[in-house]
Amino acid sequence: MSRHALALWFAGLAALGLLRFWRAWHELAGQDAPISVWLWLAGSLACAVVALAVFLRTMHAPRD
């Protein structure tokens, strides 16, 4: 688990960002979303990609 700590941290950030995006999206209820809502989504997706990359890298790294 400690090998994947950084990946889990980025995955947690992505999950929190997606939650923020979802709440803001539903708060607007069909209106056009401002750029800040889309930035939450973009940042969350970027964190998810980084989490996946770090996780895959630690899976293939030799163990000490």
Phi and psi in degrees as GROMACS dihedral restraints (atoms count N, CA, C in turn):
[ dihedral_restraints ]
;  ai    aj    ak    al  type     phi  dphi    fc
    3     4     5     6     1   -68.1    20    10
    4     5     6     7     1   -23.0    20    10
    6     7     8     9     1   -67.2    20    10
    7     8     9    10     1   -28.1    20    10
    9    10    11    12     1  -106.4    20    10
   10    11    12    13     1    18.1    20    10
   12    13    14    15     1   -61.3    20    10
   13    14    15    16     1   -43.4    20    10
   15    16    17    18     1   -66.4    20    10
   16    17    18    19     1   -39.8    20    10
   18    19    20    21     1   -64.1    20    10
   19    20    21    22     1   -40.8    20    10
   21    22    23    24     1   -66.0    20    10
   22    23    24    25     1   -36.0    20    10
   24    25    26    27     1   -63.4    20    10
   25    26    27    28     1   -47.2    20    10
   27    28    29    30     1   -65.3    20    10
   28    29    30    31     1   -36.8    20    10
   30    31    32    33     1   -65.4    20    10
   31    32    33    34     1   -38.1    20    10
   33    34    35    36     1   -65.1    20    10
   34    35    36    37     1   -41.0    20    10
   36    37    38    39     1   -62.4    20    10
   37    38    39    40     1   -40.8    20    10
   39    40    41    42     1   -63.8    20    10
   40    41    42    43     1   -42.0    20    10
   42    43    44    45     1   -64.6    20    10
   43    44    45    46     1   -42.6    20    10
   45    46    47    48     1   -65.0    20    10
   46    47    48    49     1   -39.7    20    10
   48    49    50    51     1   -66.0    20    10
   49    50    51    52     1   -39.8    20    10
   51    52    53    54     1   -65.9    20    10
   52    53    54    55     1   -35.8    20    10
   54    55    56    57     1   -63.7    20    10
   55    56    57    58     1   -43.1    20    10
   57    58    59    60     1   -63.1    20    10
   58    59    60    61     1   -42.5    20    10
   60    61    62    63     1   -61.6    20    10
   61    62    63    64     1   -46.4    20    10
   63    64    65    66     1   -62.0    20    10
   64    65    66    67     1   -43.4    20    10
   66    67    68    69     1   -65.0    20    10
   67    68    69    70     1   -41.9    20    10
   69    70    71    72     1   -67.7    20    10
   70    71    72    73     1   -38.1    20    10
   72    73    74    75     1   -62.7    20    10
   73    74    75    76     1   -45.3    20    10
   75    76    77    78     1   -74.9    20    10
   76    77    78    79     1   -24.9    20    10
   78    79    80    81     1   -67.7    20    10
   79    80    81    82     1   -32.6    20    10
   81    82    83    84     1   -77.6    20    10
   82    83    84    85     1   -26.1    20    10
   84    85    86    87     1    49.7    20    10
   85    86    87    88     1    61.4    20    10
   87    88    89    90     1    93.2    20    10
   88    89    90    91     1    -7.5    20    10
   90    91    92    93     1   -80.6    20    10
   91    92    93    94     1   166.2    20    10
   93    94    95    96     1   -66.8    20    10
   94    95    96    97     1   131.1    20    10
   96    97    98    99     1   -80.3    20    10
   97    98    99   100     1   137.5    20    10
   99   100   101   102     1   -71.7    20    10
  100   101   102   103     1   168.8    20    10
  102   103   104   105     1   -62.0    20    10
  103   104   105   106     1   -29.7    20    10
  105   106   107   108     1   -64.0    20    10
  106   107   108   109     1   -33.2    20    10
  108   109   110   111     1   -67.0    20    10
  109   110   111   112     1   -42.8    20    10
  111   112   113   114     1   -69.0    20    10
  112   113   114   115     1   -30.5    20    10
  114   115   116   117     1   -67.5    20    10
  115   116   117   118     1   -35.6    20    10
  117   118   119   120     1   -61.6    20    10
  118   119   120   121     1   -42.6    20    10
  120   121   122   123     1   -65.6    20    10
  121   122   123   124     1   -45.7    20    10
  123   124   125   126     1   -63.3    20    10
  124   125   126   127     1   -43.2    20    10
  126   127   128   129     1   -65.7    20    10
  127   128   129   130     1   -36.7    20    10
  129   130   131   132     1   -67.0    20    10
  130   131   132   133     1   -42.0    20    10
  132   133   134   135     1   -66.0    20    10
  133   134   135   136     1   -37.8    20    10
  135   136   137   138     1   -63.8    20    10
  136   137   138   139     1   -42.4    20    10
  138   139   140   141     1   -64.1    20    10
  139   140   141   142     1   -36.9    20    10
  141   142   143   144     1   -66.4    20    10
  142   143   144   145     1   -39.7    20    10
  144   145   146   147     1   -64.9    20    10
  145   146   147   148     1   -43.3    20    10
  147   148   149   150     1   -63.4    20    10
  148   149   150   151     1   -41.4    20    10
  150   151   152   153     1   -60.9    20    10
  151   152   153   154     1   -43.2    20    10
  153   154   155   156     1   -65.3    20    10
  154   155   156   157     1   -42.3    20    10
  156   157   158   159     1   -63.1    20    10
  157   158   159   160     1   -44.5    20    10
  159   160   161   162     1   -65.7    20    10
  160   161   162   163     1   -41.2    20    10
  162   163   164   165     1   -62.1    20    10
  163   164   165   166     1   -46.3    20    10
  165   166   167   168     1   -65.1    20    10
  166   167   168   169     1   -36.5    20    10
  168   169   170   171     1   -67.1    20    10
  169   170   171   172     1   -39.8    20    10
  171   172   173   174     1   -73.4    20    10
  172   173   174   175     1   -24.9    20    10
  174   175   176   177     1   -68.2    20    10
  175   176   177   178     1   -35.0    20    10
  177   178   179   180     1   -94.2    20    10
  178   179   180   181     1    -5.3    20    10
  180   181   182   183     1   -75.8    20    10
  181   182   183   184     1   142.3    20    10
  183   184   185   186     1   -67.2    20    10
  184   185   186   187     1   145.4    20    10
  186   187   188   189     1   -81.9    20    10
  187   188   189   190     1   147.5    20    10
